[in-house]
Amino acid sequence: MMNCLMHHYILIVLFFTGLFAGTMDAIAGGGGLISLPVILGMGVPPQIALGTNKLQGMIGTAMATHTYYRQGWIQWQGLWRGLLFSFLGALLGACVAQMMSSDLLKKVIPILLLLILSCVLFMPRLGERDEKPKMQEEGFYILFGMLLGFYDGFLGPGSGSFWLFAFVFFLGQNLLKATAYTKILNLNTNLAAFICFAIGGNIDYSLALCMSLGQLIGGKMGARLTVWQGVKLVRPVFILVVSATIMTLIFKNSSHFSAVPFLAEKRIVGSVGISKMDRS
């Protein structure tokens, strides 16, 4: 009886974790900061937790992307370049992660995120409305598709924040539109990571399914809230997510744990040829 109650309690916790993470992620990213610690707290081995988190998060991102598209915030024209080059970049990053140390990048990323946070804080009108683009869309998708796709495949934390800021600063998009486009490109690179995790056998599909049910609702709810509230919702949530990501990365850099989930993630993602790891 006690085991049955515990089982149902775990399912409820996983569902609501997916719901909350999906809602937050649809607004300004950062859902993994919520969902991954909960999965790890269930006693799931890190490599399995990372793959499970990637799958359930991808479901929420897909729902958010669909909702933004249905609301008219995503136009496919020209977007294929971003999808193509970010996917290639993610696969390349995952492969390079197996041959190079990410120590330097781990130290640089918090600094870059801090610069982005400073820009948003000291430019309160940034992203309030569409502005004149600072570069051509074709070049933007090729350059940032490869760069941010590579980063997402190589390391990953904060990639959504980089995409959001890039769309606002370089393409002149408002925060709402930038959020919508960030979701579809995140979905694209997440798909590349999911394929690697699946080939490696590093996904607990039963846990992912339970959380995905919450993600489906959260992704749709978060996207609708964003469309409804607009910039006045995206801006504070974005600041919160970037701040949390910076603090998480600084903590992990100073803790000296080589197997810290967020920073070890892409080393596991790139191991497409590994056999199924011990789940005990």
N, C-alpha and C positions, 0 to 999 in steps of 0.2 A: 504493500500500500504506500509506504514511504517512498520507495523507488519510483512508483507511478506518479506521485505528487511532484517529486523532484524533476522527473522527466518533463511534466507539463509546465513546471516553473521555468525550466531552461528554454523550452520552446517559446513561452511568452516573452521572456527576456530577449531572446534572439529576434523575435518578430518586431518588438518595439524598438530595439536597437537599429534594425534595418529601416524602420519607419522614420526615426529621428535623423539617422545618418543620411538617408535618401532626401529628406526635406532640406537639410542644411546644404548638402552637396548640390542640389538643384539650384539653390539661391546663389551660392558663391564658392562652391567647392569645399574641400576639407572633410568630406564624409568619412574617409579612412581614418582620420584622427579619432573618430568616435567608435567605429565598428571594429577595427583591428584589435584594440586592447580588450574588448569584450570577448572576441573569439579566443584570444590567447588566454584569457581568464578562465575559459572552459577547459583548459588543460590540453588544447590542441597544439601539436608540435609547430614551431615557427614556420617551417616551409609549407606545411599544410594550411596553416592559418592565413598565410599570404595569398595562396592560390584561392582559397575559399572566399577571402575578402575581395579579391579581384573579381570573381564571378558575381557575387551578390551586388557589388558596387556597380558593375557593368549593367546589370538589369535596371537599377535605378537611374543610371545615366541615360540608358536607352529610352526609358519612359519619359524622362525630362526632355530629352531631345525631341521625341515625338510630339510632346505637348507644345514645346516652343515652335515646332514646325507647323502644327495645326493652327496655332495662334498667328501665324504669318511672320514670325521673327527670323526665320532661316530661309535664305534664297540659295538654291543649288548652283546657280550660274557662277562659274569660276572657282567654286569650292573644291572641285575635284583635285586641283593642284595641292591644296592643303591636306586633303585626305591621303593622297598618294605619297607626298614627301614626308608627312608626319609618320605614316605607317612604315615607310622605308627607314626613316631615321630611328624609329623605336626598335626595329629589328636589328639595325646596325649597332645601336647603343647596347642592346642586350648581349650581342656577340662580343663587342669590345670590352664589356664589363668583365668578361672571363679572362682577359689578358692584361688589363691595366688596373692599377689601384685607384680607388675613388676618394682617397684621403684628402687630396687637394680640393676636389670639388665639394666635399662635405663642409670644408671650411669657408669656401667662397659663397655658396648658395645662401646662407643666412645673411651675409653682407648685401648681396643683390636684393634679397627680399626686403631687407631693412631700407634700402634705397627706394624700392617701390612703395613701401609703407609711408616713407617720408614724403614722397611726391603726392600721394593720395591725401595725406593729412594737411600738407601745406598748400595744396591746390584744391580747395573745397568744391570748386565748380567742375573739376575734371570728370568727364563722363556724364555730365548732366544732360547734354544734348549732342547730336552729331556735329562734328567739326570737320574742317578740311583735312583730308588725309596727308600725311607727311611722306608717304611712299606709295608706289603703284601696288595694286592688289596682287598682280601676278608675282612680282618680286617678293612681296611680303610672304605669300604662301610658300614659295620655294625656300626662302631664307629661314623663316621661323618654323616652317614645317620640318626642315631637316634639323635645325638647332634644338627646338623644343621636343621634337620627336626623339632625337638622339638622347637628350637629357632624361626624358621620361623612361626610355629603355635602359639607360645607364644607371640612373639613380632614382629619380621620380618625385620626391616630396616637393610640393609647391608648384608643380607643373601647371596646374589649373590657374594659379595666381599669375604666373608668367604669361600665359595665354590671354587672360582677361586684361591685364595691363597692356600687353602688346596690341590687342585689338583697339583699345581706347586711345593709346598714345600714338601709335603709328598709322592706324587706319581711320582714326577720328570717330569711332563708333561710340554711342552712348553706352552706359554700363549695362542696360537691359539687353540691348542687341549683342554686346560683347559676351555677356553671360550665355546667351543662346548659342553663339558660335563656338564658345569654349567647350560647351557640353558635347557637341558633335565631334570635335577634334579629340577630346578626352576619351570619348567612346571608341574612336578609331585606334588610339594608341593602347587603350585597355584591351581591345580585341587582340592586338599583337601579343600583349603580355599573357592574356588568357590562353592563347594557343600554346605558348611555351609551358605554362603551368600544367595544362591538360596533358600535353605530351609527356611531361615528367611525372604524371600521376599524383600531382600535389594539390588535389582539390577534394574536400569533403562535401559531396553533393547534397547530402541530407541536411547539413547545417546551412549550406548555401541556399537551398530551396526555401527553408523556413525564413531566413533573412530576406530573401528575394521577394517574398510576399509583402513584407513591410516596405521594401525598397520600391515596389511597384506603386504603392499608395503614396509613399513619401516623395518619390520623384515627380509624380503628377501634381501633388499638393504643393510642393516647393516651387515648381515652375509656374503654377497658377497664381500663387502668392506673389511671385516676382513680377509677373505680367500685371497683376492688380496694383501692387504698391510701387513698382518701378524702382527708380534710382534711390529713393529714400529708404528702401529696404536693402538693396544690394550693397550700397556703400558701407553701412555699419557692419553688416555681416562679413563683407570682404575684409574690412580692417580687423575684425575679430579673428577670422580664419588665418590671415597672414601673420598676425601677432602670435597666434597659437602655434603655427608652423615654425616660426623663428625660434620660439622658446623650446619647442620639441627638439629641433635640430641642434640647438646649442647644448641642451641637456645631454643628448645622445653623444655629441662630440666630446663632451667633458667626462662622460661616464666610462669610456674606454671599453665598452662591450662590443666586440666585433660582430656579434650575432644579433644586434639590435634590429628589430623587425623592419622599420622603415628604411634604414640605411643598408640592410642586407638584402632587401627585396630584389633589386635588379640583378644581383649575383645569382639568385635562384632562378629568376625569370630567364636568364640567358642560358641556363643549363638545359637546353632542349633535348640533349642526348642522355641525361641522367636516368638511371633506373628509379623505380618507385622507392622512396626512402622509408626507413623504419618508422612506423607510426606509433610505436610503444612509448 
